Amino acid sequence: MGKVYLITGTSTGFGRALAEVVLARGDSAVVTARRTETLVDLVERYPETALAVKLDVTNDEDRKAAIRATMNRFGRLDVLVNNAGQGSLGAIEEFSSEQIRSQFEVNAFGVIEMTRAALPVFRQQRSGHILCVTSVGGIVSMGGFSLYCATKYAVEGFAEGLRDEAKSFGVKVTLVEPGAFRTDFAGSANMRPAKEIEEYSACIEPLKEYLYGGDGKQPGDPKKAAEAMVAVVESEEPPLRLLLGADAYSVWEQKSAEREADFSAWREVGLATAFEGESVRPIGG
């Protein structure tokens, strides 16, 4: 039998592409969205292996119901794909407090709580794989994306620690970090700030041109990204992190060099902060 996937945010983008690839190869998929009418065609094409479920990842009852529906239909869950999310572009001062909290609810807390809902199933099975679709913005932040990247950094920290917590009962964790792909990131999935402040325009305007002006022209192919995710799931030794796209690798390599230069320049200052004569134990024991 093939694997059973539960994919959040399946109406468009990576979630939709992954559902298409998974179902075409003979696996089963619980496809989810806030509006299940966007999923009808998938279920019609794959009536035996596709199940559409309404899911708002910020809603606790929806999360629990999605897990129950998966188990009732297929009897197990092999892969949880935390894909649902929301982009944003703007300086942090330009967003309202409500917008800031809303983005964390979807991008960070939704992922954490969805994972918590699935973990009892994985513990009982002694197996499973959790994919968290973050972004290269989860390891490299830049002006204009500070809010978005903050939510993705949160997921990165959560998932890296979760990997250690869950490995004893056979659960694997992978962070998927795409660069620019032809998804809906620059469209309806992108939150605009509540107000614009002129002083930030020198930072924000070039990014607007890059993001909105390049929409539909991004180099990344979501289907190829989906195939890479499936390859990770099928691997005996999947990575903790999967960077997707030459642009993602390029910006990470630049950031890594800058980070190493910072650490090296201030290393002696940082090392000289212990009490005299104290021995240093590795963090974590």
C-alpha positions in Angstrom: 0.0 0.0 0.0 1.1 3.6 -0.6 1.6 6.2 2.0 -1.2 8.4 3.5 -0.5 12.1 3.4 -2.4 14.9 5.2 -1.7 18.1 3.4 -2.7 21.5 4.7 -3.4 24.4 2.3 -4.1 22.2 -0.7 -6.2 24.7 -2.8 -3.2 26.3 -4.6 0.6 26.4 -4.7 2.9 23.8 -3.2 0.0 22.0 -1.4 -1.9 21.6 -4.7 1.2 20.5 -6.6 2.1 18.0 -3.9 -1.4 16.5 -3.8 -1.3 16.0 -7.6 2.0 14.3 -7.5 1.1 12.1 -4.5 -2.2 11.0 -5.9 -0.8 10.3 -9.4 1.8 8.0 -8.0 -0.8 5.9 -6.1 -0.5 7.3 -2.6 -3.5 8.5 -0.6 -4.1 12.1 0.4 -6.3 14.0 2.8 -6.5 17.3 0.9 -7.6 20.3 3.0 -8.6 23.9 2.5 -10.9 26.5 4.1 -13.2 26.0 1.2 -13.5 22.4 0.1 -15.1 23.3 -3.2 -11.6 24.1 -4.5 -10.8 20.4 -4.0 -13.7 18.8 -5.8 -11.8 18.0 -8.9 -9.1 16.1 -7.0 -11.6 13.9 -5.3 -13.5 13.2 -8.6 -10.3 12.1 -10.3 -9.1 10.0 -7.3 -12.3 8.9 -5.5 -10.6 5.9 -3.8 -7.5 7.7 -2.5 -8.4 11.4 -2.1 -10.5 12.7 0.8 -11.4 16.5 1.0 -11.7 17.9 4.5 -12.4 21.5 5.5 -9.5 22.8 7.6 -8.6 26.2 9.0 -5.3 25.5 10.7 -6.1 28.2 13.3 -9.2 26.4 14.4 -8.7 23.7 17.0 -11.9 21.7 16.2 -10.9 21.7 12.5 -7.5 20.4 13.3 -8.8 17.5 15.4 -11.5 16.7 12.9 -8.9 16.5 10.1 -6.9 13.9 12.1 -10.1 11.9 12.9 -11.2 12.0 9.3 -7.8 10.7 8.2 -7.9 7.8 10.6 -11.5 6.9 9.9 -10.9 6.8 6.2 -7.4 5.3 5.9 -6.6 3.9 9.3 -3.3 5.5 9.6 -1.3 8.7 8.8 2.2 8.5 7.3 3.0 12.1 6.3 1.8 15.4 7.8 2.6 18.3 5.4 2.3 21.6 7.2 2.0 23.8 4.1 -0.8 26.3 4.8 0.6 29.8 5.2 0.4 33.5 4.4 3.0 35.9 3.0 3.4 39.6 3.7 5.5 42.5 2.4 6.0 45.7 4.3 8.0 47.2 7.2 7.0 45.9 10.6 5.8 49.4 11.7 3.3 49.4 8.8 1.4 46.4 10.0 -1.3 46.6 12.6 -1.0 44.5 15.8 -4.0 42.4 14.6 -2.2 41.7 11.3 1.0 40.7 13.2 -0.9 38.3 15.4 -2.9 36.9 12.5 0.2 36.0 10.6 1.7 34.2 13.6 -1.6 32.4 14.1 -1.5 30.9 10.6 2.2 30.5 9.9 3.5 29.5 13.3 0.9 28.5 15.8 -1.2 26.7 13.1 1.8 24.6 12.3 2.7 23.9 15.9 -0.9 23.0 16.9 -1.5 20.9 13.7 1.7 18.9 14.5 0.6 18.5 18.2 -2.7 17.0 16.9 -0.9 14.5 14.8 1.8 13.4 17.2 -0.4 11.0 19.3 -1.1 9.1 16.1 2.6 9.0 15.2 3.6 7.9 18.7 1.1 5.0 18.6 2.2 3.9 15.1 5.9 4.4 16.0 6.4 6.0 12.6 5.6 9.1 10.6 7.2 12.0 8.7 6.4 15.7 9.3 7.2 18.1 6.5 7.0 21.8 7.4 7.0 24.1 4.3 8.7 27.2 5.5 10.9 29.3 3.2 14.4 30.4 2.6 13.0 33.3 4.6 13.1 30.9 7.6 16.9 31.0 7.6 17.6 34.3 6.0 15.6 37.5 6.9 15.7 40.8 5.1 14.0 44.2 5.4 10.4 44.2 4.1 9.9 40.6 5.1 10.6 40.9 8.8 7.1 39.8 9.9 6.9 36.9 7.5 10.4 35.7 8.2 9.8 36.0 12.0 7.0 33.4 11.6 9.1 31.1 9.5 12.1 31.4 11.9 9.7 30.3 14.6 8.7 27.2 12.7 12.4 26.4 12.0 13.2 26.5 15.7 10.2 24.5 16.6 10.8 21.8 14.0 14.5 21.4 14.7 13.8 20.7 18.4 10.9 18.5 17.5 13.2 16.3 15.4 15.1 15.4 18.5 12.0 14.9 20.6 10.2 12.6 18.1 13.0 10.5 16.8 12.9 8.0 19.6 9.4 6.8 18.3 10.4 6.7 14.7 9.1 10.1 13.5 11.2 12.1 11.0 11.0 15.9 10.5 12.0 17.9 7.4 11.9 21.6 6.9 11.3 22.6 3.2 12.8 26.0 2.4 11.8 27.2 -1.1 13.1 30.3 -2.9 10.9 31.9 -5.6 8.3 29.6 -7.1 5.2 30.2 -9.2 2.7 29.9 -6.4 0.1 32.4 -5.1 2.6 33.9 -2.6 2.5 37.3 -4.4 -1.3 37.2 -5.0 -4.2 36.7 -2.6 -1.9 34.8 -0.1 0.1 37.9 0.5 -1.0 40.3 3.2 -0.6 44.0 2.5 0.2 46.3 5.5 -2.4 48.4 7.1 -0.6 51.7 6.2 2.4 52.8 4.3 5.1 55.0 5.8 7.2 57.1 3.4 10.4 56.7 5.4 10.5 52.9 4.6 9.9 53.3 0.8 13.6 53.1 -0.1 13.7 49.6 1.4 10.2 48.4 0.4 9.7 49.7 -3.1 12.4 47.6 -4.8 11.0 44.5 -3.1 7.5 45.3 -4.3 8.8 45.4 -7.9 10.7 42.1 -7.3 7.7 40.4 -5.7 4.7 41.8 -7.5 6.4 42.7 -10.8 7.8 39.2 -11.1 4.7 37.3 -10.2 4.1 34.5 -12.7 7.7 34.7 -13.8 9.4 33.0 -10.8 11.9 30.3 -11.8 10.7 27.6 -9.5 8.3 24.9 -10.7 5.9 23.8 -7.9 5.6 20.3 -9.4 9.3 19.8 -9.3 9.3 21.0 -5.7 6.6 18.5 -4.9 8.6 15.7 -6.5 11.6 16.7 -4.3 9.4 16.5 -1.2 8.2 13.0 -2.2 11.8 12.0 -2.7 12.6 13.2 0.8 9.7 11.2 2.2 10.8 8.0 0.4 14.4 8.4 1.5 15.8 6.2 4.3 17.8 9.2 5.6 15.8 12.3 4.9 17.4 15.7 5.6 16.4 18.0 8.4 16.4 20.9 5.8 15.6 20.8 2.1 16.5 24.0 0.2 14.7 24.4 -3.1 15.9 26.6 -5.9 19.3 28.1 -7.0 18.2 31.5 -5.6 17.6 29.9 -2.2 21.1 28.3 -2.1 22.6 31.6 -3.3 21.1 33.8 -0.6 21.8 31.2 2.1 25.5 31.0 1.1 25.8 34.8 1.2 24.1 34.9 4.6 26.3 32.1 5.9 29.5 34.0 5.0 28.2 37.2 6.6 27.2 35.3 9.8 30.6 33.5 10.0 32.4 36.9 9.6 30.3 38.4 12.5 31.0 35.4 14.8 34.7 35.4 14.0 35.1 39.2 14.5 33.5 39.1 18.0 34.6 35.6 19.0 37.1 36.7 21.7 34.6 39.1 23.3 32.0 36.4 23.4 34.3 33.7 24.8 35.5 36.0 27.6 32.1 36.2 29.4 32.3 33.3 31.8 33.1 33.6 35.5 36.9 33.1 36.2 37.8 29.4 36.6 34.4 28.1 35.6 34.4 25.0 33.3 32.1 25.1 30.3 29.7 22.2 29.5 28.1 21.8 26.1 24.6 23.2 25.9 22.1 20.3 26.2 24.5 18.0 28.2 
